[in-house]
Amino acid sequence: MSYRNGMNGNSAGAGVRFAMIESTNTVGNMPTTTANQYNVGINAQGGLIEYLCLRYDLTFAENPCASTTIMQLIDSIRVVVNGEVVHDFRSQAGDNSAAGASSYDLLLNHIGGRAYEVTDGKTTREGYIGIPLGLNTETGVNRYEIIVQWKATAAGATISSGSLQWWLKFNTATQKQTTVVPATSFTHSSSLEQVVVRIPQNVPGVVSGILIQNDSLADELGNQGIRINSLGDYGLELEMWRWLNGDIMNGISASNPTSSQVQQTYQTSLPGTLFLPTYGLTGGDVILQVDSSAATTRTYTPIITAMVGSSQMDTVRQTQSAPSNTAQTIVRQTEN
């Protein structure tokens, strides 16, 4: 990958800086009553990028998703930087009738991202989707290609107006590069089966976690749970994984306007979605033993983290840094 030290004039200096790199008011790019796709190509300055952030502020004719957020309407999102795929997420289940968190904001908030919606939204929705990247991009012009596939909103919830903004958060204290790589899909029978989660060999780093999504909003796991062969000889039951990853300690939060318009709603689980911390596995593909209680199809999305170098700095402009370490965030949620 062509990510090297250096920042240009727009993002130079120590600490944290922000840049808006794209803004659109074209309603055809936004979710509406039929599924649609939003494609955008962006030229942006270089530097050490902690987050790529999507800010949305959307107004609909009716409530688009009464008990959940706009993030539930993201069917897939793919981010390519300078020709390299750095973020590839695809949803398995959930639609505008779902309640609470989606699999996408669960993933991002587990791996050091920050994905939340303002809580008082009904027909007007404002939210922020911070995608952790940790890319040290070249000085000069860098190319971003972003594809968002939207699911349909609720009946009658046509888009009236709004804006979609893409921001970069530069942070010279960012310590980890984070790559969400394409998922492995596996068709299960109702039995204990071996699943080989494919790890790309051209992406540097270690496997810090795996997001598992069922094709319905149901877990459908048996008593033997899931075993990661590299982490032990025993399968861990579903709720033990949720204890390890922090979910069971109100570790999932999302806006649910039906429940509250003044605070995020906490959950201890998101049925059909499970995040497995893998503690920095190396050595290639990850082998699981999965006890499925039903014939179903699951996807297994690896999250790969690697060290990144700090940017060269000419002058010090801030006296305090804000360290960002997504691998540490994943492990921390498994501890008290």
C-alpha positions as CSV (number, residue, x, y, z in Angstrom):
1,M,0.0,0.0,0.0
2,S,1.2,3.5,-0.8
3,Y,0.8,5.1,2.6
4,R,3.9,6.9,3.8
5,N,4.8,9.5,6.3
6,G,4.1,13.1,5.6
7,M,1.2,15.7,5.6
8,N,0.6,18.5,3.2
9,G,-0.2,22.1,4.1
10,N,-3.9,21.4,4.7
11,S,-3.3,18.8,7.4
12,A,0.2,19.6,8.7
13,G,1.1,19.8,12.3
14,A,0.8,17.8,15.5
15,G,-2.3,16.6,17.1
16,V,-5.9,16.5,15.7
17,R,-7.2,18.3,12.7
18,F,-10.4,18.0,10.7
19,A,-11.2,18.4,7.0
20,M,-14.5,18.2,5.1
21,I,-13.7,16.6,1.8
22,E,-17.1,16.1,0.2
23,S,-20.7,17.5,0.7
24,T,-23.8,16.7,-1.4
25,N,-27.4,17.8,-1.2
26,T,-28.5,15.6,-4.0
27,V,-31.5,13.6,-2.7
28,G,-30.8,10.8,-5.2
29,N,-27.7,9.9,-3.1
30,M,-29.8,9.4,0.0
31,P,-32.0,6.6,1.3
32,T,-35.6,6.5,0.2
33,T,-38.5,4.1,-0.2
34,T,-36.7,1.9,-2.7
35,A,-33.1,0.5,-2.4
36,N,-30.5,2.7,-4.1
37,Q,-26.8,3.2,-4.4
38,Y,-24.6,6.2,-3.7
39,N,-21.2,6.4,-5.4
40,V,-18.7,9.1,-4.9
41,G,-15.1,9.7,-5.9
42,I,-13.1,12.3,-3.8
43,N,-9.7,13.8,-4.1
44,A,-8.3,14.7,-0.6
45,Q,-5.2,15.9,1.1
46,G,-2.7,13.5,2.7
47,G,-1.8,12.9,6.3
48,L,-2.3,10.4,9.1
49,I,-6.0,9.6,9.1
50,E,-7.7,8.3,12.3
51,Y,-11.3,8.4,11.0
52,L,-13.2,8.7,7.8
53,C,-16.5,10.2,9.0
54,L,-19.9,10.4,7.3
55,R,-22.2,13.1,8.7
56,Y,-25.8,12.9,7.6
57,D,-28.7,15.3,8.2
58,L,-31.8,14.0,6.4
59,T,-35.5,15.0,6.3
60,F,-38.1,12.5,5.2
61,A,-41.9,12.8,4.5
62,E,-42.5,10.1,7.1
63,N,-40.4,8.3,9.7
64,P,-37.9,6.2,7.7
65,C,-37.1,3.7,10.5
66,A,-39.2,4.3,13.6
67,S,-37.2,2.3,16.2
68,T,-33.7,2.4,14.8
69,T,-31.1,4.6,13.1
70,I,-30.2,5.4,9.5
71,M,-27.2,3.0,10.0
72,Q,-29.7,0.1,9.9
73,L,-30.4,1.2,6.3
74,I,-26.8,0.6,5.2
75,D,-26.8,-2.6,3.2
76,S,-23.1,-2.3,2.3
77,I,-20.3,0.2,2.3
78,R,-17.0,-0.1,0.6
79,V,-14.1,2.4,0.9
80,V,-11.2,2.3,-1.5
81,V,-8.2,4.6,-0.9
82,N,-5.6,5.0,-3.7
83,G,-6.8,1.8,-5.3
84,E,-6.7,-0.4,-2.1
85,V,-9.8,-1.7,-0.4
86,V,-9.6,-0.5,3.3
87,H,-13.1,-1.0,4.5
88,D,-15.7,-3.5,3.2
89,F,-18.9,-4.1,5.1
90,R,-22.0,-6.0,4.0
91,S,-25.2,-6.4,6.1
92,Q,-26.8,-9.8,6.4
93,A,-30.2,-8.9,8.1
94,G,-32.2,-6.1,9.5
95,D,-34.4,-3.5,7.7
96,N,-36.4,-0.3,8.5
97,S,-38.7,-2.2,10.9
98,A,-35.8,-3.4,13.2
99,A,-35.3,-1.9,16.7
100,G,-32.1,-0.6,18.3
101,A,-28.6,-1.1,17.1
102,S,-27.6,-2.4,13.7
103,S,-24.8,-4.8,12.9
104,Y,-22.8,-1.9,11.4
105,D,-22.8,0.5,14.3
106,L,-22.1,-2.5,16.6
107,L,-19.0,-3.4,14.5
108,L,-17.7,0.2,14.4
109,N,-18.2,0.8,18.1
110,H,-16.4,-2.5,18.9
111,I,-13.3,-1.7,16.8
112,G,-12.6,1.8,17.9
113,G,-15.0,3.7,15.6
114,R,-17.7,6.0,16.7
115,A,-21.2,5.6,15.1
116,Y,-24.1,7.3,16.8
117,E,-27.3,9.1,15.8
118,V,-28.8,12.1,17.6
119,T,-31.6,10.7,19.8
120,D,-34.5,12.9,19.1
121,G,-34.9,12.0,15.4
122,K,-38.2,11.0,13.8
123,T,-38.7,12.4,10.3
124,T,-35.4,14.4,10.6
125,R,-32.2,12.3,11.3
126,E,-28.7,13.5,12.1
127,G,-25.9,11.1,12.7
128,Y,-22.2,10.5,12.6
129,I,-20.4,7.4,11.3
130,G,-16.7,7.4,12.2
131,I,-14.9,4.6,10.3
132,P,-11.4,3.9,11.9
133,L,-8.7,3.7,9.2
134,G,-5.3,4.6,10.6
135,L,-3.9,5.3,7.2
136,N,-0.8,7.4,6.7
137,T,-1.6,8.7,3.3
138,E,0.8,10.5,1.0
139,T,1.5,14.2,0.8
140,G,-0.5,15.7,-2.0
141,V,-3.7,14.3,-3.6
142,N,-5.2,11.0,-2.5
143,R,-8.2,9.3,-4.1
144,Y,-11.1,8.0,-2.2
145,E,-13.8,5.8,-3.9
146,I,-16.8,5.2,-1.7
147,I,-19.9,3.1,-2.5
148,V,-22.9,3.0,-0.2
149,Q,-25.8,0.6,-0.9
150,W,-29.0,1.9,0.9
151,K,-31.9,-0.4,2.0
152,A,-35.4,1.0,1.6
153,T,-37.0,3.3,4.1
154,A,-40.5,2.6,5.5
155,A,-43.5,3.1,3.3
156,G,-44.2,6.8,2.6
157,A,-40.8,7.9,3.9
158,T,-39.5,9.5,0.7
159,I,-36.4,11.7,1.2
160,S,-37.4,15.4,1.1
161,S,-34.0,17.2,1.6
162,G,-30.7,16.7,3.4
163,S,-27.0,16.6,3.2
164,L,-24.3,14.0,3.3
165,Q,-20.8,15.1,4.3
166,W,-17.5,13.2,4.3
167,W,-14.9,14.3,6.8
168,L,-11.3,13.2,7.6
169,K,-10.0,13.3,11.2
170,F,-6.3,13.6,11.1
171,N,-4.5,12.5,14.3
172,T,-0.7,12.2,14.5
173,A,-1.1,10.1,17.6
174,T,-3.0,7.3,15.8
175,Q,-1.2,4.0,16.5
176,K,-3.2,1.4,14.5
177,Q,-4.3,0.8,11.0
178,T,-7.7,-0.9,10.8
179,T,-8.9,-2.8,7.8
180,V,-12.3,-4.4,7.5
181,V,-11.8,-7.0,4.8
182,P,-14.3,-8.9,2.7
183,A,-16.3,-11.5,4.5
184,T,-16.3,-15.3,4.2
185,S,-19.8,-16.7,3.7
186,F,-20.7,-20.2,5.0
187,T,-23.9,-22.2,4.5
188,H,-24.6,-24.1,7.7
189,S,-26.6,-27.2,8.4
190,S,-28.0,-27.8,11.9
191,S,-24.7,-29.4,13.2
192,L,-21.2,-28.7,14.4
193,E,-19.1,-27.7,11.4
194,Q,-15.7,-26.3,10.7
195,V,-15.5,-22.8,9.2
196,V,-12.4,-21.4,7.6
197,V,-12.4,-17.6,7.7
198,R,-10.2,-16.4,4.8
199,I,-7.6,-13.8,5.7
200,P,-6.1,-11.8,2.7
201,Q,-2.4,-12.2,2.5
202,N,-1.9,-8.8,1.0
203,V,-3.2,-6.9,4.1
204,P,-0.5,-6.5,6.8
205,G,-1.3,-7.0,10.4
206,V,-3.0,-9.4,12.8
207,V,-6.6,-10.5,13.1
208,S,-8.0,-8.5,16.1
209,G,-11.7,-9.6,15.7
210,I,-14.3,-11.3,13.6
211,L,-17.9,-10.1,13.1
212,I,-20.4,-12.9,12.6
213,Q,-23.8,-12.1,11.0
214,N,-26.6,-14.6,10.6
215,D,-29.1,-14.2,7.7
216,S,-31.9,-13.4,10.2
217,L,-32.3,-11.5,13.4
218,A,-31.7,-14.7,15.4
219,D,-28.6,-16.3,16.9
220,E,-29.4,-19.9,16.1
221,L,-26.3,-21.3,17.9
222,G,-26.2,-24.6,19.8
223,N,-24.8,-25.4,23.2
224,Q,-21.3,-25.9,22.0
225,G,-21.2,-22.4,20.7
226,I,-18.1,-21.3,18.7
227,R,-14.5,-22.4,19.1
228,I,-11.6,-20.6,17.7
229,N,-9.0,-23.4,17.3
230,S,-6.1,-21.1,17.9
231,L,-7.5,-19.9,21.2
232,G,-8.3,-23.2,22.9
233,D,-9.7,-26.7,22.8
234,Y,-13.2,-25.8,23.9
235,G,-16.1,-24.0,22.3
236,L,-17.5,-20.9,24.1
237,E,-21.3,-20.6,24.4
238,L,-23.0,-17.5,22.9
239,E,-23.4,-15.6,26.2
240,M,-19.8,-16.3,27.1
241,W,-18.7,-14.6,24.0
242,R,-20.9,-11.6,24.8
243,W,-19.3,-11.5,28.3
244,L,-15.8,-11.5,26.7
245,N,-16.6,-8.8,24.1
246,G,-18.4,-6.6,26.6
247,D,-21.9,-6.8,25.1
248,I,-23.4,-8.3,28.3
249,M,-22.3,-5.2,30.3
250,N,-24.7,-2.9,28.3
251,G,-21.9,-2.8,25.7
252,I,-24.2,-2.0,22.8
253,S,-25.9,1.4,22.6
254,A,-27.9,3.1,19.8
255,S,-30.6,5.6,19.3
256,N,-34.1,4.1,19.4
257,P,-36.6,7.1,19.2
258,T,-39.5,4.8,20.1
259,S,-37.9,4.1,23.5
260,S,-36.2,7.4,24.3
261,Q,-35.5,10.8,22.6
262,V,-33.1,12.0,25.3
263,Q,-30.6,9.2,25.6
264,Q,-29.0,6.2,23.8
265,T,-30.7,2.9,24.4
266,Y,-28.5,0.2,25.9
267,Q,-28.6,-3.5,24.8
268,T,-26.8,-6.6,26.0
269,S,-27.1,-8.3,22.7
270,L,-28.0,-7.9,19.1
271,P,-29.6,-11.2,18.0
272,G,-28.0,-12.5,14.8
273,T,-24.8,-10.5,15.2
274,L,-21.8,-11.5,17.3
275,F,-18.4,-9.9,17.6
276,L,-15.5,-12.3,18.5
277,P,-12.3,-10.7,19.9
278,T,-9.4,-12.8,18.5
279,Y,-6.5,-11.3,20.4
280,G,-4.2,-10.6,17.5
281,L,-4.1,-13.9,15.6
282,T,-1.4,-14.3,13.0
283,G,-0.4,-17.0,10.5
284,G,-3.2,-17.0,7.9
285,D,-6.7,-18.2,7.8
286,V,-8.7,-18.6,11.1
287,I,-10.4,-21.9,11.7
288,L,-13.6,-22.0,13.8
289,Q,-15.8,-24.8,15.0
290,V,-19.4,-23.5,14.9
291,D,-22.4,-25.3,16.4
292,S,-25.4,-24.1,14.4
293,S,-28.8,-25.0,15.7
294,A,-30.5,-24.3,12.3
295,A,-29.7,-24.5,8.6
296,T,-28.7,-20.9,7.8
297,T,-26.0,-18.8,6.1
298,R,-23.6,-16.7,8.1
299,T,-20.9,-14.3,7.1
300,Y,-17.6,-13.9,8.9
301,T,-15.9,-10.5,8.5
302,P,-12.3,-10.3,9.8
303,I,-10.9,-7.0,11.3
304,I,-7.1,-6.7,10.7
305,T,-5.0,-4.2,12.7
306,A,-1.4,-3.2,12.1
307,M,1.0,-0.5,13.5
308,V,1.3,2.7,11.6
309,G,4.2,5.2,11.7
310,S,3.7,8.7,13.1
311,S,3.7,11.6,10.7
312,Q,6.7,13.9,10.5
313,M,6.0,17.2,12.1
314,D,7.7,20.5,11.5
315,T,6.2,22.3,14.5
316,V,4.3,21.4,17.6
317,R,0.9,23.1,17.6
318,Q,-0.8,21.3,20.5
319,T,0.4,20.3,23.9
320,Q,-1.7,17.2,24.4
321,S,-2.2,14.2,22.1
322,A,-5.3,11.9,21.8
323,P,-3.9,8.4,21.3
324,S,-6.0,6.1,19.1
325,N,-5.4,2.3,19.3
326,T,-8.3,0.3,17.8
327,A,-6.7,-3.1,18.7
328,Q,-6.4,-1.9,22.3
329,T,-10.1,-0.9,22.2
330,I,-11.2,-4.3,21.2
331,V,-9.2,-6.1,24.0
332,R,-10.2,-3.5,26.6
333,Q,-13.9,-4.3,26.1
334,T,-13.2,-7.9,27.2
335,E,-11.8,-6.7,30.5
336,N,-13.3,-5.1,33.6
